Amino acid sequence: MGEDKGLLHFKNEAWAKLAYKKISAFDLQTVLSIDPGQFQKYNSVFLAQQLIPDQPGLNLAGPLRGIMSVHSRFPGEDMVVLACDLPNMQPEALEELLTQYRKNEGYEAIAFSFGGQIEPLCSIYTAKGLAKTLALHKKKASMRQSMMHVLETIRTKYIVPSERWRPFFKNMNKNMNSVSDLGELNDK
């Protein structure tokens, strides 16, 4: 795409800032996982203590590397993950995710499943599940490094969006990967 997705704008705000605000609205400690090369750009939008650069020592890639970098910084904390390229995600969906997390303590992850699609980057991962995943990756460096694989290897509760906002879920979790995906959403 040539641009950093987190710094693209929706409703006159950077996507990363929208995601940050949605999580922090639940009074949760909120940080942003970034590639180390992005620090300067993101530090112009966020405070340095809100940014967690990927750890170079982790032999991981993609979102898994970022999530594990945050886990390494806060190893005892469960984690709500919201990718910045889900600018349509509604607070009600996150509230449902948190409600299910509180009701289903025995699980190591809570993830949405709707219409045959699973959303691993709008999910909750427990410290226990992340520690298990990190240990598996340290043992077997050749393991798949996808978040879908993580959900398959830890005890995951899949939830279907509540009826009251299910008709909108397809649009709420539309992952944006290019300018053409933005369509009418981008009111830069």
LUMTOR-673194 format. One record per residue: residue number from 1; chain; x, y, z of N, C-alpha, C in turn. Coordinates in Angstrom, 3 decimals. Atoms other than C-alpha are relative to their C-alpha. Layout:
% LUMTOR-673194
+------+------+----------+----------+----------+----------+----------+----------+----------+----------+----------+
| rofi | dose |      nc1 |      nc2 |      nc3 |     cac1 |     cac2 |     cac3 |      cc1 |      cc2 |      cc3 |
+------+------+----------+----------+----------+----------+----------+----------+----------+----------+----------+
|  NUM |    A |        X |        Y |        Z |        X |        Y |        Z |        X |        Y |        Z |
...
+------+------+----------+----------+----------+----------+----------+----------+----------+----------+----------+
This chain:
% LUMTOR-673194
+------+------+----------+----------+----------+----------+----------+----------+----------+----------+----------+
| rofi | dose |      nc1 |      nc2 |      nc3 |     cac1 |     cac2 |     cac3 |      cc1 |      cc2 |      cc3 |
+------+------+----------+----------+----------+----------+----------+----------+----------+----------+----------+
|    1 |    A |    0.819 |   -1.179 |    0.000 |    0.000 |    0.000 |    0.000 |    0.869 |    1.251 |    0.000 |
|    2 |    A |   -0.891 |   -1.137 |    0.016 |    2.950 |    2.314 |    0.569 |   -0.186 |    0.944 |    1.173 |
|    3 |    A |    0.266 |   -0.841 |   -1.157 |    1.399 |    3.984 |    3.616 |   -0.150 |   -0.887 |    1.229 |
|    4 |    A |    0.203 |    0.697 |   -1.254 |    1.288 |    2.975 |    7.232 |   -1.494 |    0.037 |    0.310 |
|    5 |    A |    1.448 |    0.052 |   -0.204 |   -2.289 |    1.797 |    7.813 |   -0.439 |    0.691 |    1.282 |
|    6 |    A |    0.376 |   -0.606 |   -1.268 |   -2.327 |    2.975 |   11.417 |   -0.068 |    1.514 |   -0.038 |
|    7 |    A |    0.000 |   -1.457 |    0.101 |   -1.725 |    6.544 |   10.284 |   -0.947 |    0.522 |   -1.072 |
|    8 |    A |    1.065 |   -0.428 |    0.910 |   -4.449 |    6.579 |    7.621 |   -1.132 |    0.576 |    0.856 |
|    9 |    A |    1.050 |   -0.674 |   -0.767 |   -7.482 |    8.625 |    8.627 |   -1.400 |   -0.498 |   -0.324 |
|   10 |    A |    1.421 |    0.308 |    0.058 |  -11.134 |    7.759 |    9.278 |   -0.653 |    0.941 |    0.996 |
|   11 |    A |    0.658 |   -0.994 |   -0.859 |  -13.444 |   10.423 |   10.682 |    1.037 |    0.966 |    0.581 |
|   12 |    A |   -1.027 |   -0.994 |   -0.335 |  -10.475 |   12.806 |   10.741 |    0.945 |   -0.419 |    1.120 |
|   13 |    A |   -0.914 |    0.475 |   -1.035 |   -8.459 |   10.623 |   13.097 |    0.777 |   -1.204 |   -0.512 |
|   14 |    A |   -0.828 |    1.142 |    0.410 |   -5.597 |    8.164 |   12.591 |   -0.656 |   -1.293 |    0.490 |
|   15 |    A |    0.612 |    1.279 |   -0.358 |   -6.802 |    4.559 |   12.585 |    0.540 |   -0.523 |    1.327 |
|   16 |    A |   -0.595 |    0.486 |   -1.246 |   -4.375 |    3.692 |   15.377 |   -0.584 |    0.755 |    1.198 |
|   17 |    A |    0.571 |   -0.808 |   -1.087 |   -5.770 |    6.533 |   17.506 |   -1.439 |   -0.431 |    0.285 |
|   18 |    A |    1.372 |    0.491 |   -0.187 |   -9.339 |    5.298 |   16.917 |    0.000 |   -1.304 |    0.796 |
|   19 |    A |   -0.079 |    1.283 |   -0.707 |   -8.394 |    1.781 |   18.046 |    0.403 |    0.225 |    1.461 |
|   20 |    A |   -0.482 |   -0.309 |   -1.351 |   -6.523 |    3.164 |   21.059 |   -1.141 |    0.550 |    0.862 |
|   21 |    A |    1.109 |   -0.611 |   -0.748 |   -9.519 |    5.269 |   22.135 |   -1.089 |   -1.012 |    0.320 |
|   22 |    A |    1.060 |    0.993 |   -0.224 |  -11.939 |    2.356 |   21.739 |    0.359 |   -0.924 |    1.154 |
|   23 |    A |   -0.418 |    0.884 |   -1.098 |   -9.912 |    0.125 |   24.073 |    0.093 |    0.776 |    1.312 |
|   24 |    A |   -0.190 |   -0.754 |   -1.244 |   -9.003 |    2.821 |   26.600 |   -1.330 |    0.509 |    0.574 |
|   25 |    A |    1.316 |   -0.411 |   -0.494 |  -12.696 |    3.829 |   26.858 |   -0.549 |   -0.980 |    1.033 |
|   26 |    A |    0.438 |    1.009 |   -0.971 |  -13.172 |    0.616 |   28.865 |    0.853 |    0.046 |    1.263 |
|   27 |    A |   -0.846 |   -0.203 |   -1.169 |  -10.697 |    1.932 |   31.442 |    1.034 |   -1.117 |    0.147 |
|   28 |    A |   -1.042 |    1.022 |    0.022 |   -8.084 |   -0.628 |   30.440 |    1.334 |    0.654 |   -0.328 |
|   29 |    A |   -1.322 |   -0.486 |    0.396 |   -4.358 |   -0.010 |   30.304 |    0.144 |   -0.291 |   -1.491 |
|   30 |    A |   -0.021 |    0.140 |    1.449 |   -3.819 |    0.561 |   26.595 |    1.363 |    0.409 |   -0.535 |
|   31 |    A |   -1.261 |   -0.291 |    0.680 |   -0.650 |    0.411 |   24.529 |   -0.156 |   -0.346 |   -1.468 |
|   32 |    A |    0.019 |    0.245 |    1.435 |    0.110 |    0.286 |   20.840 |    1.267 |   -0.745 |   -0.388 |
|   33 |    A |   -1.133 |    0.780 |    0.488 |    2.345 |   -2.374 |   19.330 |    0.418 |    0.550 |   -1.360 |
|   34 |    A |   -0.499 |   -0.557 |    1.262 |    4.555 |   -0.991 |   16.570 |    1.316 |   -0.658 |   -0.399 |
|   35 |    A |   -1.314 |    0.385 |    0.495 |    7.487 |   -1.962 |   14.410 |    0.989 |    1.064 |    0.499 |
|   36 |    A |   -0.953 |   -1.001 |   -0.493 |   10.649 |   -0.269 |   15.789 |    0.229 |    1.169 |   -0.970 |
|   37 |    A |   -0.197 |   -1.054 |    0.996 |   11.012 |    1.689 |   12.537 |   -1.131 |    1.014 |   -0.055 |
|   38 |    A |    1.156 |   -0.897 |   -0.012 |    7.609 |    3.305 |   13.157 |   -0.004 |    0.950 |    1.196 |
|   39 |    A |    0.052 |   -0.731 |   -1.270 |    8.495 |    4.800 |   16.530 |   -0.108 |    1.509 |   -0.195 |
|   40 |    A |   -0.001 |   -1.458 |    0.151 |    9.221 |    8.333 |   15.367 |   -1.344 |    0.513 |   -0.524 |
|   41 |    A |    1.297 |   -0.431 |    0.546 |    6.033 |    8.606 |   13.289 |   -1.107 |   -0.089 |    1.048 |
|   42 |    A |    1.067 |    0.199 |   -0.978 |    3.829 |    7.193 |   16.025 |    0.194 |    0.865 |    1.236 |
|   43 |    A |   -0.263 |   -0.857 |   -1.147 |    5.522 |    9.240 |   18.731 |   -0.497 |    1.423 |   -0.246 |
|   44 |    A |    0.592 |   -1.313 |    0.274 |    4.131 |   12.317 |   16.969 |   -1.508 |   -0.002 |    0.286 |
|   45 |    A |    1.431 |    0.139 |   -0.273 |    0.599 |   10.995 |   17.693 |   -0.251 |   -0.512 |    1.424 |
|   46 |    A |    0.136 |    0.640 |   -1.310 |    1.141 |    9.015 |   20.941 |    1.181 |    0.361 |    0.896 |
|   47 |    A |   -1.105 |   -0.153 |   -0.941 |    3.243 |    9.386 |   24.062 |    0.914 |   -1.218 |   -0.112 |
|   48 |    A |   -0.968 |    1.097 |    0.114 |    6.399 |    7.243 |   24.093 |   -0.400 |   -1.193 |    0.864 |
|   49 |    A |    0.361 |    1.117 |   -0.887 |    5.101 |    5.177 |   27.046 |   -1.232 |   -0.771 |   -0.488 |
|   50 |    A |    1.150 |    0.701 |    0.571 |    2.015 |    4.233 |   24.999 |    0.419 |   -0.935 |   -1.139 |
|   51 |    A |   -0.497 |    0.761 |    1.145 |    4.192 |    2.583 |   22.327 |    0.894 |   -1.148 |    0.453 |
|   52 |    A |   -0.824 |    1.173 |   -0.287 |    5.660 |   -0.919 |   22.529 |    0.601 |   -0.483 |   -1.325 |
|   53 |    A |   -0.632 |    0.484 |    1.233 |    8.172 |   -1.570 |   19.726 |    0.181 |   -1.526 |    0.057 |
|   54 |    A |   -0.234 |    1.441 |    0.078 |    8.471 |   -5.183 |   18.552 |    1.385 |   -0.317 |    0.525 |
|   55 |    A |   -1.288 |    0.408 |   -0.548 |   11.247 |   -6.977 |   20.392 |    0.804 |   -0.724 |   -1.063 |
|   56 |    A |   -0.807 |    0.625 |    1.052 |   14.068 |   -7.858 |   18.007 |    0.407 |   -1.433 |    0.320 |
|   57 |    A |   -0.415 |    1.349 |   -0.372 |   14.958 |  -11.007 |   19.976 |   -1.049 |   -1.067 |   -0.229 |
|   58 |    A |    1.061 |    0.984 |    0.239 |   11.606 |  -12.652 |   19.259 |    0.087 |   -0.478 |   -1.443 |
|   59 |    A |   -0.095 |    0.585 |    1.343 |   11.892 |  -14.996 |   16.308 |   -1.408 |   -0.234 |   -0.548 |
|   60 |    A |    1.392 |    0.051 |    0.439 |    8.343 |  -14.188 |   15.215 |   -0.217 |    1.082 |   -1.039 |
|   61 |    A |    0.300 |   -0.988 |    1.036 |    6.671 |  -12.162 |   12.481 |   -1.449 |    0.470 |    0.122 |
|   62 |    A |    1.362 |   -0.499 |    0.113 |    3.558 |  -10.084 |   11.820 |   -0.630 |    0.351 |    1.333 |
|   63 |    A |    0.719 |   -0.337 |   -1.235 |    0.884 |   -9.465 |   14.436 |    0.432 |   -0.844 |    1.199 |
|   64 |    A |   -0.431 |    0.859 |   -1.106 |    2.130 |  -12.414 |   16.498 |    1.218 |    0.600 |    0.703 |
|   65 |    A |   -1.195 |   -0.621 |   -0.590 |    5.472 |  -10.653 |   17.025 |   -0.391 |    1.214 |    0.862 |
|   66 |    A |    0.435 |   -1.157 |   -0.767 |    3.731 |   -7.465 |   18.155 |   -0.713 |   -0.395 |    1.277 |
|   67 |    A |    0.760 |    0.449 |   -1.170 |    1.367 |   -9.270 |   20.506 |    0.934 |   -0.615 |    1.035 |
|   68 |    A |   -0.948 |    0.615 |   -0.937 |    4.206 |  -11.287 |   22.018 |    0.968 |    1.026 |    0.586 |
|   69 |    A |   -0.835 |   -1.076 |   -0.555 |    6.293 |   -8.129 |   22.428 |   -0.723 |    0.684 |    1.149 |
|   70 |    A |    0.794 |   -0.595 |   -1.079 |    3.485 |   -6.603 |   24.482 |   -0.109 |   -0.992 |    1.163 |
|   71 |    A |    0.086 |    1.029 |   -1.047 |    3.063 |   -9.887 |   26.384 |    1.308 |   -0.070 |    0.787 |
|   72 |    A |   -1.300 |    0.041 |   -0.684 |    6.801 |   -9.901 |   27.173 |    0.159 |    1.187 |    0.951 |
|   73 |    A |   -0.073 |   -1.202 |   -0.839 |    6.450 |   -6.393 |   28.617 |   -0.952 |   -0.103 |    1.187 |
|   74 |    A |    1.019 |    0.156 |   -1.044 |    3.327 |   -7.318 |   30.644 |   -0.394 |   -1.480 |    0.095 |
|   75 |    A |    0.234 |    1.450 |    0.066 |    3.614 |  -11.110 |   31.127 |   -1.154 |   -0.521 |    0.850 |
|   76 |    A |    1.089 |    0.464 |   -0.853 |    0.964 |  -11.370 |   33.845 |   -1.360 |    0.551 |   -0.369 |
|   77 |    A |    1.241 |   -0.680 |    0.372 |   -1.699 |   -9.370 |   32.019 |   -0.702 |   -0.677 |   -1.172 |
|   78 |    A |    0.791 |    0.429 |    1.145 |   -4.515 |  -10.608 |   29.820 |   -0.071 |    1.180 |   -0.962 |
|   79 |    A |   -0.126 |   -1.038 |    1.015 |   -4.745 |   -8.661 |   26.580 |   -1.205 |    0.059 |   -0.929 |
|   80 |    A |    1.011 |   -0.258 |    1.019 |   -7.539 |   -7.148 |   24.510 |    0.770 |    0.477 |   -1.227 |
|   81 |    A |   -0.692 |   -0.350 |    1.239 |   -6.277 |   -6.984 |   20.932 |   -1.012 |    0.591 |   -0.969 |
|   82 |    A |    0.815 |   -0.612 |    1.044 |   -7.771 |   -4.610 |   18.381 |    0.950 |    0.562 |   -1.049 |
|   83 |    A |   -0.846 |   -0.474 |    1.093 |   -5.997 |   -4.166 |   15.065 |   -0.461 |    1.375 |   -0.455 |
|   84 |    A |    0.358 |   -1.356 |    0.431 |   -5.873 |   -0.596 |   13.812 |   -0.723 |   -0.010 |   -1.340 |
|   85 |    A |    0.665 |    0.032 |    1.301 |   -7.143 |   -1.734 |   10.402 |   -1.416 |   -0.568 |    0.078 |
|   86 |    A |    1.418 |    0.317 |   -0.196 |  -10.596 |   -2.440 |   11.833 |   -0.707 |    1.275 |    0.478 |
|   87 |    A |    0.540 |   -1.277 |   -0.483 |  -11.772 |    1.184 |   12.004 |   -1.506 |    0.002 |    0.217 |
|   88 |    A |    1.451 |    0.061 |   -0.180 |  -15.437 |    0.160 |   11.840 |   -0.418 |   -0.722 |    1.275 |
|   89 |    A |    0.368 |    0.760 |   -1.188 |  -15.287 |   -1.954 |   14.997 |   -0.709 |    0.920 |    0.986 |
|   90 |    A |    0.843 |   -0.807 |   -0.875 |  -17.995 |   -0.669 |   17.304 |    0.266 |   -0.327 |    1.473 |
|   91 |    A |   -0.193 |    0.239 |   -1.438 |  -17.685 |   -0.247 |   21.084 |   -0.896 |   -1.122 |    0.535 |
|   92 |    A |    0.902 |    1.072 |   -0.449 |  -20.693 |   -2.588 |   21.508 |    0.611 |   -1.375 |   -0.235 |
|   93 |    A |   -0.652 |    1.283 |    0.276 |  -18.703 |   -5.402 |   19.913 |    1.088 |   -0.263 |    1.032 |
|   94 |    A |   -1.049 |    0.159 |   -1.009 |  -15.809 |   -4.811 |   22.279 |   -0.606 |   -0.276 |    1.376 |
|   95 |    A |    0.691 |    0.239 |   -1.266 |  -18.222 |   -4.675 |   25.206 |   -0.468 |   -1.458 |    0.086 |
|   96 |    A |    0.424 |    1.408 |    0.045 |  -19.634 |   -8.058 |   24.143 |    1.190 |   -0.926 |    0.229 |
|   97 |    A |   -1.230 |    0.789 |   -0.164 |  -16.103 |   -9.450 |   23.927 |    0.421 |   -0.029 |    1.472 |
|   98 |    A |   -0.379 |   -0.078 |   -1.412 |  -15.305 |   -8.236 |   27.459 |   -0.993 |   -0.732 |    0.903 |
|   99 |    A |    1.015 |    0.713 |   -0.775 |  -18.600 |   -9.598 |   28.819 |    0.237 |   -1.504 |   -0.084 |
|  100 |    A |   -0.251 |    1.436 |    0.177 |  -17.866 |  -13.036 |   27.356 |    1.294 |   -0.436 |    0.692 |
|  101 |    A |   -1.263 |    0.273 |   -0.694 |  -14.309 |  -12.897 |   28.724 |   -0.256 |   -0.176 |    1.498 |
|  102 |    A |    0.282 |    0.072 |   -1.436 |  -15.648 |  -12.266 |   32.231 |   -0.840 |   -1.229 |    0.363 |
|  103 |    A |    0.878 |    1.154 |   -0.238 |  -18.226 |  -15.085 |   31.911 |    0.700 |   -1.332 |   -0.234 |
|  104 |    A |   -0.637 |    1.247 |    0.444 |  -15.812 |  -17.681 |   30.480 |    1.457 |   -0.050 |    0.440 |
|  105 |    A |   -1.343 |   -0.075 |   -0.563 |  -12.812 |  -17.716 |   32.806 |    0.924 |   -1.148 |   -0.367 |
|  106 |    A |   -0.854 |    1.148 |    0.287 |  -11.532 |  -21.157 |   31.787 |    0.674 |    0.029 |   -1.363 |
|  107 |    A |   -0.555 |   -0.060 |    1.354 |  -10.660 |  -20.120 |   28.244 |    1.276 |    0.850 |   -0.032 |
|  108 |    A |   -1.257 |   -0.736 |    0.170 |   -7.295 |  -18.810 |   27.047 |   -0.111 |    1.091 |   -1.063 |
|  109 |    A |    0.274 |   -1.057 |    0.986 |   -8.796 |  -16.670 |   24.280 |   -1.502 |    0.063 |   -0.228 |
|  110 |    A |    1.394 |   -0.225 |    0.390 |  -12.164 |  -15.188 |   23.322 |    0.068 |    0.697 |   -1.349 |
|  111 |    A |   -0.069 |   -0.571 |    1.350 |  -12.711 |  -14.493 |   19.624 |   -1.377 |   -0.039 |   -0.657 |
|  112 |    A |    1.243 |   -0.026 |    0.762 |  -15.597 |  -13.526 |   17.353 |    0.052 |   -1.007 |   -1.143 |
|  113 |    A |    0.178 |    0.874 |    1.151 |  -16.872 |  -16.038 |   14.829 |   -1.365 |    0.346 |   -0.592 |
|  114 |    A |    1.250 |   -0.398 |    0.626 |  -19.489 |  -14.916 |   12.347 |    0.052 |   -0.308 |   -1.484 |
|  115 |    A |    0.064 |    0.316 |    1.423 |  -20.492 |  -16.239 |    8.958 |    1.204 |   -0.777 |   -0.495 |
|  116 |    A |   -1.155 |    0.800 |    0.399 |  -17.619 |  -18.704 |    8.897 |    1.329 |    0.723 |    0.118 |
|  117 |    A |   -1.225 |   -0.791 |   -0.158 |  -15.081 |  -15.953 |    9.626 |    0.343 |    0.128 |    1.481 |
|  118 |    A |   -0.491 |   -0.209 |   -1.365 |  -12.974 |  -15.707 |   12.773 |    0.863 |    1.247 |   -0.022 |
|  119 |    A |   -0.780 |   -1.237 |   -0.057 |  -11.478 |  -12.388 |   13.823 |    1.020 |   -0.078 |    1.132 |
|  120 |    A |   -1.014 |    0.130 |   -1.048 |   -8.206 |  -13.018 |   15.693 |    0.579 |    1.322 |    0.480 |
|  121 |    A |   -0.591 |   -1.284 |   -0.380 |   -7.274 |   -9.336 |   15.807 |   -1.007 |    0.967 |    0.606 |
|  122 |    A |    0.935 |   -0.671 |   -0.897 |  -10.333 |   -8.245 |   17.732 |   -0.436 |   -1.096 |    0.952 |
|  123 |    A |    0.161 |    1.142 |   -0.889 |  -10.030 |  -10.792 |   20.510 |    0.646 |    0.303 |    1.342 |
|  124 |    A |   -0.654 |   -0.098 |   -1.305 |   -8.948 |  -11.300 |   24.093 |    0.835 |   -1.258 |    0.176 |
|  125 |    A |   -0.943 |    1.096 |   -0.254 |   -5.923 |  -13.443 |   24.928 |    0.433 |    0.083 |    1.459 |
|  126 |    A |   -0.436 |   -0.009 |   -1.392 |   -5.106 |  -14.481 |   28.475 |    1.521 |   -0.105 |    0.064 |
|  127 |    A |   -1.443 |    0.108 |   -0.218 |   -1.597 |  -14.251 |   29.882 |    0.426 |   -1.469 |   -0.087 |
|  128 |    A |   -0.308 |    1.433 |    0.027 |   -1.692 |  -18.037 |   30.299 |    0.063 |   -0.513 |   -1.446 |
|  129 |    A |    0.011 |    0.439 |    1.396 |   -2.611 |  -18.615 |   26.647 |    1.171 |    0.562 |   -0.793 |
|  130 |    A |   -1.135 |   -0.608 |    0.700 |    0.046 |  -16.187 |   25.421 |    1.312 |   -0.630 |    0.445 |
|  131 |    A |   -1.220 |    0.660 |   -0.489 |    2.704 |  -17.779 |   27.645 |    0.147 |   -1.384 |   -0.635 |
|  132 |    A |   -0.017 |    1.321 |    0.634 |    1.753 |  -21.192 |   26.271 |    0.429 |    0.119 |   -1.468 |
|  133 |    A |   -0.330 |   -0.215 |    1.407 |    1.989 |  -19.866 |   22.706 |    1.481 |    0.339 |   -0.160 |
|  134 |    A |   -1.413 |   -0.387 |    0.075 |    5.374 |  -18.260 |   23.312 |    0.899 |   -1.200 |    0.270 |
|  135 |    A |   -0.790 |    1.198 |   -0.312 |    6.709 |  -21.468 |   24.879 |    0.004 |   -0.974 |   -1.182 |
|  136 |    A |    0.065 |    0.883 |    1.172 |    5.502 |  -23.499 |   21.882 |    0.878 |    0.510 |   -1.135 |
|  137 |    A |   -0.816 |   -0.575 |    1.072 |    7.190 |  -21.104 |   19.468 |    1.487 |   -0.082 |    0.311 |
|  138 |    A |   -1.416 |    0.141 |   -0.367 |   10.443 |  -21.256 |   21.404 |    0.470 |   -1.433 |   -0.228 |
|  139 |    A |   -0.327 |    1.419 |    0.214 |   10.351 |  -25.072 |   21.206 |    0.096 |   -0.337 |   -1.474 |
|  140 |    A |    0.110 |    0.342 |    1.420 |    9.366 |  -25.256 |   17.546 |    0.022 |    1.277 |   -0.831 |
|  141 |    A |   -0.144 |   -1.255 |    0.753 |   10.714 |  -22.296 |   15.587 |   -0.711 |   -0.053 |   -1.353 |
|  142 |    A |    0.634 |    0.126 |    1.315 |    9.063 |  -23.671 |   12.451 |   -1.528 |    0.062 |    0.056 |
|  143 |    A |    1.459 |   -0.065 |   -0.113 |    5.509 |  -23.298 |   13.792 |   -0.569 |    1.143 |   -0.835 |
|  144 |    A |    0.679 |   -1.085 |    0.726 |    3.028 |  -21.271 |   11.773 |   -0.128 |    1.209 |    0.907 |
|  145 |    A |   -0.008 |   -1.221 |   -0.793 |    3.076 |  -17.680 |   12.892 |   -1.240 |    0.856 |   -0.254 |
|  146 |    A |    1.242 |   -0.747 |    0.216 |   -0.531 |  -16.731 |   12.296 |   -0.808 |    0.029 |    1.293 |
|  147 |    A |    0.855 |   -0.097 |   -1.167 |   -2.963 |  -15.556 |   14.921 |   -1.117 |   -1.046 |   -0.052 |
|  148 |    A |    0.992 |    1.083 |    0.123 |   -5.468 |  -18.073 |   13.550 |    0.568 |   -1.284 |    0.605 |
|  149 |    A |   -0.643 |    1.195 |   -0.558 |   -2.991 |  -20.820 |   14.436 |    0.064 |    0.091 |    1.528 |
|  150 |    A |   -0.008 |   -0.179 |   -1.456 |   -2.668 |  -19.356 |   17.943 |   -1.356 |   -0.392 |    0.567 |
|  151 |    A |    1.343 |    0.336 |   -0.491 |   -6.444 |  -19.584 |   18.384 |   -0.273 |   -1.498 |   -0.066 |
|  152 |    A |    0.182 |    1.444 |    0.132 |   -6.311 |  -23.198 |   17.213 |    0.794 |   -0.790 |    1.047 |
|  153 |    A |   -0.864 |    0.747 |   -0.914 |   -3.571 |  -24.159 |   19.692 |   -0.259 |    0.287 |    1.476 |
|  154 |    A |    0.359 |   -0.263 |   -1.388 |   -4.977 |  -22.588 |   22.861 |   -1.510 |   -0.181 |    0.156 |
|  155 |    A |    1.432 |    0.225 |   -0.265 |   -8.358 |  -23.089 |   24.506 |   -0.765 |    1.292 |   -0.289 |
|  156 |    A |    0.669 |   -1.205 |    0.479 |  -10.529 |  -20.591 |   22.624 |   -1.511 |   -0.143 |    0.046 |
|  157 |    A |    1.460 |   -0.101 |    0.022 |  -14.147 |  -19.609 |   23.139 |   -0.353 |    0.897 |   -1.176 |
|  158 |    A |    0.444 |   -0.773 |    1.158 |  -15.692 |  -18.484 |   19.854 |   -1.400 |    0.504 |    0.291 |
|  159 |    A |    1.306 |   -0.585 |   -0.268 |  -18.605 |  -16.114 |   20.195 |   -0.569 |    0.614 |   -1.272 |
|  160 |    A |    0.733 |   -0.601 |    1.119 |  -21.218 |  -14.971 |   17.708 |   -0.525 |    1.341 |    0.488 |
|  161 |    A |    0.498 |   -1.315 |   -0.425 |  -22.141 |  -11.279 |   17.816 |   -1.464 |   -0.051 |    0.425 |
|  162 |    A |    1.382 |   -0.079 |   -0.485 |  -25.328 |  -10.442 |   19.704 |   -0.940 |    0.415 |   -1.125 |
|  163 |    A |    1.033 |   -0.302 |    0.997 |  -28.536 |  -10.175 |   17.682 |   -0.165 |    1.498 |   -0.244 |
|  164 |    A |    0.322 |   -1.429 |    0.122 |  -28.943 |   -6.463 |   18.375 |    0.899 |    0.744 |   -0.977 |
|  165 |    A |   -0.862 |   -0.692 |    0.950 |  -25.961 |   -5.514 |   16.224 |    0.629 |   -0.929 |   -1.019 |
|  166 |    A |   -0.523 |    0.973 |    0.960 |  -25.276 |   -8.652 |   14.193 |   -0.098 |    0.463 |   -1.453 |
|  167 |    A |    0.070 |   -0.422 |    1.402 |  -26.546 |   -7.112 |   10.912 |    1.149 |    0.933 |   -0.415 |
|  168 |    A |   -1.069 |   -0.937 |    0.316 |  -23.745 |   -4.558 |   11.142 |    1.391 |   -0.619 |    0.116 |
|  169 |    A |   -1.307 |    0.583 |   -0.292 |  -20.961 |   -6.973 |   12.103 |    0.858 |   -0.167 |   -1.246 |
|  170 |    A |   -0.780 |    0.186 |    1.222 |  -19.930 |   -7.699 |    8.539 |    0.771 |    1.272 |   -0.352 |
|  171 |    A |   -0.681 |   -1.262 |    0.289 |  -19.109 |   -4.032 |    8.016 |    0.897 |    0.454 |    1.140 |
|  172 |    A |   -0.799 |   -0.450 |   -1.138 |  -17.797 |   -3.435 |   11.528 |    1.374 |   -0.627 |    0.007 |
|  173 |    A |   -1.303 |    0.633 |   -0.081 |  -14.994 |   -5.939 |   11.165 |    0.687 |   -0.099 |   -1.352 |
|  174 |    A |   -0.661 |    0.008 |    1.304 |  -14.059 |   -5.224 |    7.565 |    1.439 |    0.482 |    0.158 |
|  175 |    A |   -1.416 |   -0.310 |   -0.101 |  -10.290 |   -5.311 |    7.501 |    0.405 |    0.855 |   -1.185 |
|  176 |    A |   -0.411 |   -0.929 |    1.040 |   -8.853 |   -2.413 |    5.542 |    1.476 |   -0.211 |   -0.310 |
|  177 |    A |   -1.383 |    0.253 |    0.389 |   -5.696 |   -3.214 |    3.597 |    0.524 |    0.923 |   -1.078 |
|  178 |    A |   -0.447 |   -0.882 |    1.073 |   -5.597 |   -0.661 |    0.816 |   -0.935 |    1.202 |   -0.087 |
|  179 |    A |    0.816 |   -1.204 |    0.165 |   -6.891 |    2.740 |   -0.148 |   -1.334 |   -0.357 |   -0.636 |
|  180 |    A |    1.250 |    0.374 |    0.665 |   -9.478 |    1.070 |   -2.390 |   -0.991 |   -0.652 |    0.965 |
|  181 |    A |    0.888 |    0.592 |   -1.001 |  -10.868 |   -0.788 |    0.654 |   -0.756 |    1.062 |    0.789 |
|  182 |    A |    0.604 |   -1.054 |   -0.805 |  -11.707 |    2.519 |    2.260 |   -1.356 |    0.449 |   -0.515 |
|  183 |    A |    1.263 |   -0.454 |    0.577 |  -14.440 |    3.523 |   -0.160 |   -0.501 |    1.246 |    0.685 |
|  184 |    A |    0.593 |   -1.171 |   -0.638 |  -16.808 |    5.916 |    1.536 |    0.403 |    0.148 |    1.463 |
|  185 |    A |   -0.389 |   -0.105 |   -1.398 |  -15.277 |    5.203 |    4.951 |    1.034 |    1.089 |    0.244 |
|  186 |    A |   -1.094 |   -0.948 |   -0.212 |  -12.347 |    7.523 |    4.418 |   -0.452 |    1.420 |   -0.275 |
|  187 |    A |    0.394 |   -1.392 |    0.159 |  -13.409 |   11.080 |    5.043 |    1.142 |    0.916 |    0.439 |
|  188 |    A |   -1.237 |   -0.697 |   -0.339 |   -9.860 |   12.338 |    5.382 |   -0.095 |    1.488 |   -0.132 |
+------+------+----------+----------+----------+----------+----------+----------+----------+----------+----------+
